[in-house]
Amino acid sequence: MSYSWDIKSVARGHAMLIAKILRGTKPSDLPYIQEARFELMINLKTAKALDLEIPTNKLARADAVIE
């Protein structure tokens, strides 16, 4: 299992900050951005190899399930 930031959202936010800096904004003038979107990913193949059983309610809530 992995519970972390949405990588695409993080990359998009960093790209926007870099674009602002390249246009002349001083880095000290940019706001701090706290990520608000997180993803739950479950790897069933690894869970099966470790002989772990993942509850169905966790599987239903996962953003991505690797089989």
PDB file of N, H, CA, C and O in Angstrom:
ATOM      1  N   MET A   1       0.833  -1.179   0.000  1.00  0.00           N
ATOM      2  CA  MET A   1       0.000   0.000   0.000  1.00  0.00           C
ATOM      3  C   MET A   1       0.876   1.240   0.000  1.00  0.00           C
ATOM      4  O   MET A   1       1.984   1.250   0.537  1.00  0.00           O
ATOM      5  N   SER A   2       0.353   2.269  -0.609  1.00  0.00           N
ATOM      6  H   SER A   2      -0.547   2.261  -1.046  1.00  0.00           H
ATOM      7  CA  SER A   2       1.043   3.547  -0.643  1.00  0.00           C
ATOM      8  C   SER A   2      -0.005   4.647  -0.519  1.00  0.00           C
ATOM      9  O   SER A   2      -1.009   4.645  -1.231  1.00  0.00           O
ATOM     10  N   TYR A   3       0.236   5.578   0.385  1.00  0.00           N
ATOM     11  H   TYR A   3       1.052   5.579   0.964  1.00  0.00           H
ATOM     12  CA  TYR A   3      -0.645   6.731   0.549  1.00  0.00           C
ATOM     13  C   TYR A   3       0.238   7.957   0.426  1.00  0.00           C
ATOM     14  O   TYR A   3       1.007   8.269   1.335  1.00  0.00           O
ATOM     15  N   SER A   4       0.130   8.649  -0.690  1.00  0.00           N
ATOM     16  H   SER A   4      -0.495   8.395  -1.428  1.00  0.00           H
ATOM     17  CA  SER A   4       1.024   9.784  -0.928  1.00  0.00           C
ATOM     18  C   SER A   4       0.333  10.832  -1.803  1.00  0.00           C
ATOM     19  O   SER A   4      -0.816  10.675  -2.215  1.00  0.00           O
ATOM     20  N   TRP A   5       1.081  11.904  -2.070  1.00  0.00           N
ATOM     21  H   TRP A   5       2.015  12.031  -1.735  1.00  0.00           H
ATOM     22  CA  TRP A   5       0.570  12.971  -2.913  1.00  0.00           C
ATOM     23  C   TRP A   5       0.275  12.464  -4.312  1.00  0.00           C
ATOM     24  O   TRP A   5       0.858  11.486  -4.781  1.00  0.00           O
ATOM     25  N   ASP A   6      -0.644  13.154  -4.962  1.00  0.00           N
ATOM     26  H   ASP A   6      -1.117  13.948  -4.581  1.00  0.00           H
ATOM     27  CA  ASP A   6      -0.929  12.902  -6.372  1.00  0.00           C
ATOM     28  C   ASP A   6       0.239  13.492  -7.164  1.00  0.00           C
ATOM     29  O   ASP A   6       0.362  14.712  -7.269  1.00  0.00           O
ATOM     30  N   ILE A   7       1.088  12.642  -7.714  1.00  0.00           N
ATOM     31  H   ILE A   7       0.989  11.651  -7.628  1.00  0.00           H
ATOM     32  CA  ILE A   7       2.328  13.061  -8.371  1.00  0.00           C
ATOM     33  C   ILE A   7       2.055  14.012  -9.540  1.00  0.00           C
ATOM     34  O   ILE A   7       2.797  14.974  -9.741  1.00  0.00           O
ATOM     35  N   LYS A   8       1.011  13.750 -10.301  1.00  0.00           N
ATOM     36  H   LYS A   8       0.409  12.968 -10.138  1.00  0.00           H
ATOM     37  CA  LYS A   8       0.693  14.621 -11.441  1.00  0.00           C
ATOM     38  C   LYS A   8       0.345  16.029 -10.972  1.00  0.00           C
ATOM     39  O   LYS A   8       0.740  17.014 -11.595  1.00  0.00           O
ATOM     40  N   SER A   9      -0.384  16.114  -9.888  1.00  0.00           N
ATOM     41  H   SER A   9      -0.705  15.313  -9.382  1.00  0.00           H
ATOM     42  CA  SER A   9      -0.751  17.417  -9.336  1.00  0.00           C
ATOM     43  C   SER A   9       0.476  18.166  -8.834  1.00  0.00           C
ATOM     44  O   SER A   9       0.591  19.375  -9.040  1.00  0.00           O
ATOM     45  N   VAL A  10       1.390  17.464  -8.181  1.00  0.00           N
ATOM     46  H   VAL A  10       1.297  16.482  -8.013  1.00  0.00           H
ATOM     47  CA  VAL A  10       2.620  18.075  -7.679  1.00  0.00           C
ATOM     48  C   VAL A  10       3.457  18.608  -8.846  1.00  0.00           C
ATOM     49  O   VAL A  10       3.947  19.736  -8.798  1.00  0.00           O
ATOM     50  N   ALA A  11       3.617  17.799  -9.886  1.00  0.00           N
ATOM     51  H   ALA A  11       3.219  16.883  -9.925  1.00  0.00           H
ATOM     52  CA  ALA A  11       4.409  18.215 -11.050  1.00  0.00           C
ATOM     53  C   ALA A  11       3.786  19.432 -11.728  1.00  0.00           C
ATOM     54  O   ALA A  11       4.494  20.352 -12.138  1.00  0.00           O
ATOM     55  N   ARG A  12       2.470  19.432 -11.843  1.00  0.00           N
ATOM     56  H   ARG A  12       1.895  18.685 -11.510  1.00  0.00           H
ATOM     57  CA  ARG A  12       1.773  20.561 -12.468  1.00  0.00           C
ATOM     58  C   ARG A  12       1.980  21.832 -11.650  1.00  0.00           C
ATOM     59  O   ARG A  12       2.221  22.899 -12.216  1.00  0.00           O
ATOM     60  N   GLY A  13       1.889  21.730 -10.327  1.00  0.00           N
ATOM     61  H   GLY A  13       1.693  20.864  -9.867  1.00  0.00           H
ATOM     62  CA  GLY A  13       2.084  22.888  -9.465  1.00  0.00           C
ATOM     63  C   GLY A  13       3.498  23.431  -9.542  1.00  0.00           C
ATOM     64  O   GLY A  13       3.700  24.644  -9.573  1.00  0.00           O
ATOM     65  N   HIS A  14       4.490  22.525  -9.573  1.00  0.00           N
ATOM     66  H   HIS A  14       4.326  21.539  -9.548  1.00  0.00           H
ATOM     67  CA  HIS A  14       5.873  22.969  -9.695  1.00  0.00           C
ATOM     68  C   HIS A  14       6.122  23.632 -11.046  1.00  0.00           C
ATOM     69  O   HIS A  14       6.857  24.617 -11.129  1.00  0.00           O
ATOM     70  N   ALA A  15       5.523  23.107 -12.088  1.00  0.00           N
ATOM     71  H   ALA A  15       4.926  22.308 -12.021  1.00  0.00           H
ATOM     72  CA  ALA A  15       5.687  23.702 -13.417  1.00  0.00           C
ATOM     73  C   ALA A  15       5.120  25.124 -13.446  1.00  0.00           C
ATOM     74  O   ALA A  15       5.702  26.017 -14.062  1.00  0.00           O
ATOM     75  N   MET A  16       3.994  25.326 -12.784  1.00  0.00           N
ATOM     76  H   MET A  16       3.521  24.600 -12.284  1.00  0.00           H
ATOM     77  CA  MET A  16       3.418  26.681 -12.749  1.00  0.00           C
ATOM     78  C   MET A  16       4.325  27.639 -11.975  1.00  0.00           C
ATOM     79  O   MET A  16       4.490  28.791 -12.375  1.00  0.00           O
ATOM     80  N   LEU A  17       4.909  27.177 -10.876  1.00  0.00           N
ATOM     81  H   LEU A  17       4.775  26.241 -10.551  1.00  0.00           H
ATOM     82  CA  LEU A  17       5.820  28.022 -10.112  1.00  0.00           C
ATOM     83  C   LEU A  17       7.072  28.369 -10.921  1.00  0.00           C
ATOM     84  O   LEU A  17       7.532  29.511 -10.891  1.00  0.00           O
ATOM     85  N   ILE A  18       7.619  27.399 -11.638  1.00  0.00           N
ATOM     86  H   ILE A  18       7.246  26.472 -11.663  1.00  0.00           H
ATOM     87  CA  ILE A  18       8.803  27.635 -12.472  1.00  0.00           C
ATOM     88  C   ILE A  18       8.481  28.633 -13.575  1.00  0.00           C
ATOM     89  O   ILE A  18       9.289  29.511 -13.876  1.00  0.00           O
ATOM     90  N   ALA A  19       7.303  28.500 -14.178  1.00  0.00           N
ATOM     91  H   ALA A  19       6.647  27.786 -13.933  1.00  0.00           H
ATOM     92  CA  ALA A  19       6.903  29.439 -15.234  1.00  0.00           C
ATOM     93  C   ALA A  19       6.817  30.863 -14.692  1.00  0.00           C
ATOM     94  O   ALA A  19       7.220  31.811 -15.365  1.00  0.00           O
ATOM     95  N   LYS A  20       6.294  31.011 -13.485  1.00  0.00           N
ATOM     96  H   LYS A  20       5.966  30.241 -12.939  1.00  0.00           H
ATOM     97  CA  LYS A  20       6.212  32.352 -12.885  1.00  0.00           C
ATOM     98  C   LYS A  20       7.597  32.925 -12.624  1.00  0.00           C
ATOM     99  O   LYS A  20       7.829  34.114 -12.845  1.00  0.00           O
ATOM    100  N   ILE A  21       8.514  32.093 -12.156  1.00  0.00           N
ATOM    101  H   ILE A  21       8.325  31.127 -11.976  1.00  0.00           H
ATOM    102  CA  ILE A  21       9.886  32.546 -11.904  1.00  0.00           C
ATOM    103  C   ILE A  21      10.555  32.961 -13.212  1.00  0.00           C
ATOM    104  O   ILE A  21      11.245  33.979 -13.261  1.00  0.00           O
ATOM    105  N   LEU A  22      10.354  32.178 -14.271  1.00  0.00           N
ATOM    106  H   LEU A  22       9.793  31.351 -14.231  1.00  0.00           H
ATOM    107  CA  LEU A  22      10.950  32.501 -15.567  1.00  0.00           C
ATOM    108  C   LEU A  22      10.365  33.787 -16.154  1.00  0.00           C
ATOM    109  O   LEU A  22      11.018  34.457 -16.954  1.00  0.00           O
ATOM    110  N   ARG A  23       9.137  34.133 -15.760  1.00  0.00           N
ATOM    111  H   ARG A  23       8.606  33.589 -15.110  1.00  0.00           H
ATOM    112  CA  ARG A  23       8.525  35.382 -16.232  1.00  0.00           C
ATOM    113  C   ARG A  23       8.960  36.594 -15.403  1.00  0.00           C
ATOM    114  O   ARG A  23       8.597  37.727 -15.718  1.00  0.00           O
ATOM    115  N   GLY A  24       9.745  36.349 -14.331  1.00  0.00           N
ATOM    116  H   GLY A  24      10.039  35.428 -14.075  1.00  0.00           H
ATOM    117  CA  GLY A  24      10.282  37.472 -13.580  1.00  0.00           C
ATOM    118  C   GLY A  24       9.817  37.599 -12.139  1.00  0.00           C
ATOM    119  O   GLY A  24      10.295  38.483 -11.429  1.00  0.00           O
ATOM    120  N   THR A  25       8.917  36.763 -11.685  1.00  0.00           N
ATOM    121  H   THR A  25       8.529  36.044 -12.262  1.00  0.00           H
ATOM    122  CA  THR A  25       8.477  36.838 -10.295  1.00  0.00           C
ATOM    123  C   THR A  25       9.603  36.370  -9.381  1.00  0.00           C
ATOM    124  O   THR A  25      10.256  35.365  -9.658  1.00  0.00           O
ATOM    125  N   LYS A  26       9.826  37.092  -8.304  1.00  0.00           N
ATOM    126  H   LYS A  26       9.295  37.909  -8.079  1.00  0.00           H
ATOM    127  CA  LYS A  26      10.852  36.686  -7.352  1.00  0.00           C
ATOM    128  C   LYS A  26      10.353  35.464  -6.569  1.00  0.00           C
ATOM    129  O   LYS A  26       9.197  35.431  -6.150  1.00  0.00           O
ATOM    130  N   PRO A  27      11.211  34.472  -6.373  1.00  0.00           N
ATOM    131  CA  PRO A  27      10.786  33.281  -5.620  1.00  0.00           C
ATOM    132  C   PRO A  27      10.257  33.600  -4.226  1.00  0.00           C
ATOM    133  O   PRO A  27       9.388  32.891  -3.719  1.00  0.00           O
ATOM    134  N   SER A  28      10.770  34.653  -3.605  1.00  0.00           N
ATOM    135  H   SER A  28      11.476  35.229  -4.017  1.00  0.00           H
ATOM    136  CA  SER A  28      10.294  35.015  -2.260  1.00  0.00           C
ATOM    137  C   SER A  28       8.857  35.558  -2.284  1.00  0.00           C
ATOM    138  O   SER A  28       8.196  35.606  -1.247  1.00  0.00           O
ATOM    139  N   ASP A  29       8.382  35.960  -3.451  1.00  0.00           N
ATOM    140  H   ASP A  29       8.920  35.921  -4.294  1.00  0.00           H
ATOM    141  CA  ASP A  29       7.012  36.469  -3.575  1.00  0.00           C
ATOM    142  C   ASP A  29       5.987  35.369  -3.838  1.00  0.00           C
ATOM    143  O   ASP A  29       4.783  35.622  -3.787  1.00  0.00           O
ATOM    144  N   LEU A  30       6.451  34.157  -4.116  1.00  0.00           N
ATOM    145  H   LEU A  30       7.429  33.951  -4.157  1.00  0.00           H
ATOM    146  CA  LEU A  30       5.540  33.058  -4.420  1.00  0.00           C
ATOM    147  C   LEU A  30       5.021  32.432  -3.130  1.00  0.00           C
ATOM    148  O   LEU A  30       5.758  32.327  -2.150  1.00  0.00           O
ATOM    149  N   PRO A  31       3.755  32.017  -3.128  1.00  0.00           N
ATOM    150  CA  PRO A  31       3.189  31.410  -1.920  1.00  0.00           C
ATOM    151  C   PRO A  31       3.664  29.965  -1.747  1.00  0.00           C
ATOM    152  O   PRO A  31       4.033  29.292  -2.709  1.00  0.00           O
ATOM    153  N   TYR A  32       3.641  29.515  -0.506  1.00  0.00           N
ATOM    154  H   TYR A  32       3.341  30.062   0.276  1.00  0.00           H
ATOM    155  CA  TYR A  32       3.912  28.107  -0.225  1.00  0.00           C
ATOM    156  C   TYR A  32       2.642  27.333  -0.524  1.00  0.00           C
ATOM    157  O   TYR A  32       1.557  27.722  -0.091  1.00  0.00           O
ATOM    158  N   ILE A  33       2.768  26.252  -1.255  1.00  0.00           N
ATOM    159  H   ILE A  33       3.650  25.937  -1.607  1.00  0.00           H
ATOM    160  CA  ILE A  33       1.596  25.473  -1.648  1.00  0.00           C
ATOM    161  C   ILE A  33       1.630  24.122  -0.938  1.00  0.00           C
ATOM    162  O   ILE A  33       2.559  23.337  -1.128  1.00  0.00           O
ATOM    163  N   GLN A  34       0.613  23.857  -0.120  1.00  0.00           N
ATOM    164  H   GLN A  34      -0.141  24.495   0.034  1.00  0.00           H
ATOM    165  CA  GLN A  34       0.476  22.571   0.561  1.00  0.00           C
ATOM    166  C   GLN A  34      -0.419  21.676  -0.289  1.00  0.00           C
ATOM    167  O   GLN A  34      -1.524  22.069  -0.665  1.00  0.00           O
ATOM    168  N   GLU A  35       0.053  20.492  -0.586  1.00  0.00           N
ATOM    169  H   GLU A  35       0.950  20.172  -0.282  1.00  0.00           H
ATOM    170  CA  GLU A  35      -0.748  19.578  -1.393  1.00  0.00           C
ATOM    171  C   GLU A  35      -1.979  19.130  -0.616  1.00  0.00           C
ATOM    172  O   GLU A  35      -1.894  18.837   0.576  1.00  0.00           O
ATOM    173  N   ALA A  36      -3.113  19.079  -1.289  1.00  0.00           N
ATOM    174  H   ALA A  36      -3.181  19.317  -2.257  1.00  0.00           H
ATOM    175  CA  ALA A  36      -4.366  18.710  -0.637  1.00  0.00           C
ATOM    176  C   ALA A  36      -4.902  17.375  -1.150  1.00  0.00           C
ATOM    177  O   ALA A  36      -5.758  16.766  -0.506  1.00  0.00           O
ATOM    178  N   ARG A  37      -4.415  16.919  -2.287  1.00  0.00           N
ATOM    179  H   ARG A  37      -3.721  17.414  -2.809  1.00  0.00           H
ATOM    180  CA  ARG A  37      -4.917  15.674  -2.873  1.00  0.00           C
ATOM    181  C   ARG A  37      -3.918  14.560  -2.631  1.00  0.00           C
ATOM    182  O   ARG A  37      -2.736  14.688  -2.952  1.00  0.00           O
ATOM    183  N   PHE A  38      -4.403  13.468  -2.064  1.00  0.00           N
ATOM    184  H   PHE A  38      -5.363  13.365  -1.804  1.00  0.00           H
ATOM    185  CA  PHE A  38      -3.572  12.298  -1.815  1.00  0.00           C
ATOM    186  C   PHE A  38      -4.169  11.090  -2.523  1.00  0.00           C
ATOM    187  O   PHE A  38      -5.366  11.053  -2.808  1.00  0.00           O
ATOM    188  N   GLU A  39      -3.323  10.103  -2.805  1.00  0.00           N
ATOM    189  H   GLU A  39      -2.351  10.134  -2.574  1.00  0.00           H
ATOM    190  CA  GLU A  39      -3.759   8.883  -3.488  1.00  0.00           C
ATOM    191  C   GLU A  39      -3.454   7.660  -2.624  1.00  0.00           C
ATOM    192  O   GLU A  39      -2.419   7.592  -1.961  1.00  0.00           O
ATOM    193  N   LEU A  40      -4.370   6.705  -2.646  1.00  0.00           N
ATOM    194  H   LEU A  40      -5.211   6.761  -3.185  1.00  0.00           H
ATOM    195  CA  LEU A  40      -4.144   5.414  -2.013  1.00  0.00           C
ATOM    196  C   LEU A  40      -3.978   4.398  -3.129  1.00  0.00           C
ATOM    197  O   LEU A  40      -4.881   4.193  -3.940  1.00  0.00           O
ATOM    198  N   MET A  41      -2.813   3.764  -3.161  1.00  0.00           N
ATOM    199  H   MET A  41      -2.079   3.930  -2.503  1.00  0.00           H
ATOM    200  CA  MET A  41      -2.557   2.745  -4.181  1.00  0.00           C
ATOM    201  C   MET A  41      -2.263   1.418  -3.475  1.00  0.00           C
ATOM    202  O   MET A  41      -1.544   1.377  -2.477  1.00  0.00           O
ATOM    203  N   ILE A  42      -2.829   0.344  -4.010  1.00  0.00           N
ATOM    204  H   ILE A  42      -3.413   0.378  -4.822  1.00  0.00           H
ATOM    205  CA  ILE A  42      -2.658  -0.985  -3.427  1.00  0.00           C
ATOM    206  C   ILE A  42      -2.119  -1.924  -4.489  1.00  0.00           C
ATOM    207  O   ILE A  42      -2.652  -1.995  -5.596  1.00  0.00           O
ATOM    208  N   ASN A  43      -1.057  -2.647  -4.147  1.00  0.00           N
ATOM    209  H   ASN A  43      -0.624  -2.589  -3.247  1.00  0.00           H
ATOM    210  CA  ASN A  43      -0.454  -3.609  -5.044  1.00  0.00           C
ATOM    211  C   ASN A  43      -0.892  -5.010  -4.604  1.00  0.00           C
ATOM    212  O   ASN A  43      -0.348  -5.569  -3.651  1.00  0.00           O
ATOM    213  N   LEU A  44      -1.881  -5.569  -5.309  1.00  0.00           N
ATOM    214  H   LEU A  44      -2.323  -5.116  -6.083  1.00  0.00           H
ATOM    215  CA  LEU A  44      -2.406  -6.885  -4.948  1.00  0.00           C
ATOM    216  C   LEU A  44      -1.422  -8.005  -5.250  1.00  0.00           C
ATOM    217  O   LEU A  44      -1.406  -9.027  -4.563  1.00  0.00           O
ATOM    218  N   LYS A  45      -0.608  -7.814  -6.269  1.00  0.00           N
ATOM    219  H   LYS A  45      -0.621  -6.984  -6.827  1.00  0.00           H
ATOM    220  CA  LYS A  45       0.366  -8.841  -6.628  1.00  0.00           C
ATOM    221  C   LYS A  45       1.363  -9.048  -5.478  1.00  0.00           C
ATOM    222  O   LYS A  45       1.678 -10.184  -5.125  1.00  0.00           O
ATOM    223  N   THR A  46       1.850  -7.956  -4.905  1.00  0.00           N
ATOM    224  H   THR A  46       1.594  -7.033  -5.193  1.00  0.00           H
ATOM    225  CA  THR A  46       2.777  -8.054  -3.780  1.00  0.00           C
ATOM    226  C   THR A  46       2.070  -8.577  -2.539  1.00  0.00           C
ATOM    227  O   THR A  46       2.630  -9.386  -1.798  1.00  0.00           O
ATOM    228  N   ALA A  47       0.849  -8.122  -2.309  1.00  0.00           N
ATOM    229  H   ALA A  47       0.395  -7.466  -2.910  1.00  0.00           H
ATOM    230  CA  ALA A  47       0.090  -8.606  -1.150  1.00  0.00           C
ATOM    231  C   ALA A  47      -0.121 -10.112  -1.234  1.00  0.00           C
ATOM    232  O   ALA A  47      -0.032 -10.819  -0.231  1.00  0.00           O
ATOM    233  N   LYS A  48      -0.399 -10.588  -2.432  1.00  0.00           N
ATOM    234  H   LYS A  48      -0.471 -10.013  -3.247  1.00  0.00           H
ATOM    235  CA  LYS A  48      -0.593 -12.024  -2.621  1.00  0.00           C
ATOM    236  C   LYS A  48       0.711 -12.780  -2.392  1.00  0.00           C
ATOM    237  O   LYS A  48       0.702 -13.856  -1.794  1.00  0.00           O
ATOM    238  N   ALA A  49       1.832 -12.230  -2.860  1.00  0.00           N
ATOM    239  H   ALA A  49       1.839 -11.356  -3.345  1.00  0.00           H
ATOM    240  CA  ALA A  49       3.131 -12.870  -2.671  1.00  0.00           C
ATOM    241  C   ALA A  49       3.501 -12.936  -1.189  1.00  0.00           C
ATOM    242  O   ALA A  49       4.173 -13.871  -0.754  1.00  0.00           O
ATOM    243  N   LEU A  50       3.059 -11.939  -0.413  1.00  0.00           N
ATOM    244  H   LEU A  50       2.513 -11.179  -0.766  1.00  0.00           H
ATOM    245  CA  LEU A  50       3.330 -11.916   1.026  1.00  0.00           C
ATOM    246  C   LEU A  50       2.236 -12.613   1.831  1.00  0.00           C
ATOM    247  O   LEU A  50       2.274 -12.633   3.061  1.00  0.00           O
ATOM    248  N   ASP A  51       1.274 -13.178   1.132  1.00  0.00           N
ATOM    249  H   ASP A  51       1.243 -13.162   0.133  1.00  0.00           H
ATOM    250  CA  ASP A  51       0.151 -13.893   1.735  1.00  0.00           C
ATOM    251  C   ASP A  51      -0.664 -12.983   2.658  1.00  0.00           C
ATOM    252  O   ASP A  51      -1.054 -13.374   3.759  1.00  0.00           O
ATOM    253  N   LEU A  52      -0.911 -11.757   2.181  1.00  0.00           N
ATOM    254  H   LEU A  52      -0.595 -11.439   1.287  1.00  0.00           H
ATOM    255  CA  LEU A  52      -1.717 -10.790   2.910  1.00  0.00           C
ATOM    256  C   LEU A  52      -3.087 -10.677   2.248  1.00  0.00           C
ATOM    257  O   LEU A  52      -3.214 -10.767   1.027  1.00  0.00           O
ATOM    258  N   GLU A  53      -4.093 -10.480   3.069  1.00  0.00           N
ATOM    259  H   GLU A  53      -3.990 -10.407   4.061  1.00  0.00           H
ATOM    260  CA  GLU A  53      -5.440 -10.289   2.535  1.00  0.00           C
ATOM    261  C   GLU A  53      -5.861  -8.842   2.773  1.00  0.00           C
ATOM    262  O   GLU A  53      -5.870  -8.367   3.908  1.00  0.00           O
ATOM    263  N   ILE A  54      -6.205  -8.154   1.700  1.00  0.00           N
ATOM    264  H   ILE A  54      -6.197  -8.540   0.778  1.00  0.00           H
ATOM    265  CA  ILE A  54      -6.624  -6.752   1.780  1.00  0.00           C
ATOM    266  C   ILE A  54      -8.147  -6.720   1.867  1.00  0.00           C
ATOM    267  O   ILE A  54      -8.819  -7.296   1.012  1.00  0.00           O
ATOM    268  N   PRO A  55      -8.704  -6.060   2.878  1.00  0.00           N
ATOM    269  CA  PRO A  55     -10.167  -5.988   3.002  1.00  0.00           C
ATOM    270  C   PRO A  55     -10.800  -5.314   1.782  1.00  0.00           C
ATOM    271  O   PRO A  55     -10.215  -4.414   1.178  1.00  0.00           O
ATOM    272  N   THR A  56     -11.989  -5.761   1.438  1.00  0.00           N
ATOM    273  H   THR A  56     -12.464  -6.492   1.928  1.00  0.00           H
ATOM    274  CA  THR A  56     -12.662  -5.230   0.246  1.00  0.00           C
ATOM    275  C   THR A  56     -13.005  -3.755   0.392  1.00  0.00           C
ATOM    276  O   THR A  56     -13.040  -3.032  -0.605  1.00  0.00           O
ATOM    277  N   ASN A  57     -13.260  -3.289   1.623  1.00  0.00           N
ATOM    278  H   ASN A  57     -13.231  -3.876   2.432  1.00  0.00           H
ATOM    279  CA  ASN A  57     -13.568  -1.857   1.777  1.00  0.00           C
ATOM    280  C   ASN A  57     -12.344  -0.994   1.480  1.00  0.00           C
ATOM    281  O   ASN A  57     -12.494   0.134   1.012  1.00  0.00           O
ATOM    282  N   LYS A  58     -11.136  -1.499   1.741  1.00  0.00           N
ATOM    283  H   LYS A  58     -11.015  -2.416   2.121  1.00  0.00           H
ATOM    284  CA  LYS A  58      -9.913  -0.772   1.392  1.00  0.00           C
ATOM    285  C   LYS A  58      -9.716  -0.763  -0.117  1.00  0.00           C
ATOM    286  O   LYS A  58      -9.302   0.245  -0.689  1.00  0.00           O
ATOM    287  N   LEU A  59     -10.014  -1.886  -0.757  1.00  0.00           N
ATOM    288  H   LEU A  59     -10.350  -2.705  -0.292  1.00  0.00           H
ATOM    289  CA  LEU A  59      -9.896  -1.953  -2.217  1.00  0.00           C
ATOM    290  C   LEU A  59     -10.879  -0.992  -2.891  1.00  0.00           C
ATOM    291  O   LEU A  59     -10.551  -0.380  -3.907  1.00  0.00           O
ATOM    292  N   ALA A  60     -12.064  -0.862  -2.335  1.00  0.00           N
ATOM    293  H   ALA A  60     -12.330  -1.359  -1.509  1.00  0.00           H
ATOM    294  CA  ALA A  60     -13.069   0.026  -2.915  1.00  0.00           C
ATOM    295  C   ALA A  60     -12.664   1.482  -2.778  1.00  0.00           C
ATOM    296  O   ALA A  60     -13.019   2.297  -3.630  1.00  0.00           O
ATOM    297  N   ARG A  61     -11.923   1.836  -1.719  1.00  0.00           N
ATOM    298  H   ARG A  61     -11.635   1.174  -1.027  1.00  0.00           H
ATOM    299  CA  ARG A  61     -11.528   3.226  -1.487  1.00  0.00           C
ATOM    300  C   ARG A  61     -10.246   3.603  -2.216  1.00  0.00           C
ATOM    301  O   ARG A  61      -9.924   4.787  -2.318  1.00  0.00           O
ATOM    302  N   ALA A  62      -9.512   2.623  -2.724  1.00  0.00           N
ATOM    303  H   ALA A  62      -9.774   1.661  -2.642  1.00  0.00           H
ATOM    304  CA  ALA A  62      -8.226   2.888  -3.364  1.00  0.00           C
ATOM    305  C   ALA A  62      -8.405   3.636  -4.677  1.00  0.00           C
ATOM    306  O   ALA A  62      -9.356   3.398  -5.422  1.00  0.00           O
ATOM    307  N   ASP A  63      -7.464   4.555  -4.947  1.00  0.00           N
ATOM    308  H   ASP A  63      -6.692   4.748  -4.342  1.00  0.00           H
ATOM    309  CA  ASP A  63      -7.466   5.271  -6.219  1.00  0.00           C
ATOM    310  C   ASP A  63      -6.905   4.411  -7.341  1.00  0.00           C
ATOM    311  O   ASP A  63      -7.295   4.556  -8.500  1.00  0.00           O
ATOM    312  N   ALA A  64      -5.987   3.515  -6.993  1.00  0.00           N
ATOM    313  H   ALA A  64      -5.670   3.397  -6.052  1.00  0.00           H
ATOM    314  CA  ALA A  64      -5.400   2.617  -7.988  1.00  0.00           C
ATOM    315  C   ALA A  64      -5.118   1.271  -7.342  1.00  0.00           C
ATOM    316  O   ALA A  64      -4.635   1.198  -6.212  1.00  0.00           O
ATOM    317  N   VAL A  65      -5.426   0.209  -8.071  1.00  0.00           N
ATOM    318  H   VAL A  65      -5.819   0.268  -8.988  1.00  0.00           H
ATOM    319  CA  VAL A  65      -5.156  -1.152  -7.610  1.00  0.00           C
ATOM    320  C   VAL A  65      -4.325  -1.830  -8.680  1.00  0.00           C
ATOM    321  O   VAL A  65      -4.744  -1.935  -9.833  1.00  0.00           O
ATOM    322  N   ILE A  66      -3.142  -2.292  -8.293  1.00  0.00           N
ATOM    323  H   ILE A  66      -2.802  -2.207  -7.357  1.00  0.00           H
ATOM    324  CA  ILE A  66      -2.240  -2.987  -9.220  1.00  0.00           C
ATOM    325  C   ILE A  66      -2.465  -4.473  -9.039  1.00  0.00           C
ATOM    326  O   ILE A  66      -2.319  -5.000  -7.937  1.00  0.00           O
ATOM    327  N   GLU A  67      -2.821  -5.152 -10.125  1.00  0.00           N
ATOM    328  H   GLU A  67      -2.940  -4.723 -11.021  1.00  0.00           H
ATOM    329  CA  GLU A  67      -3.105  -6.585 -10.033  1.00  0.00           C
ATOM    330  C   GLU A  67      -2.016  -7.432 -10.629  1.00  0.00           C
ATOM    331  O   GLU A  67      -2.115  -8.659 -10.624  1.00  0.00           O
TER     332      GLU A  67
END
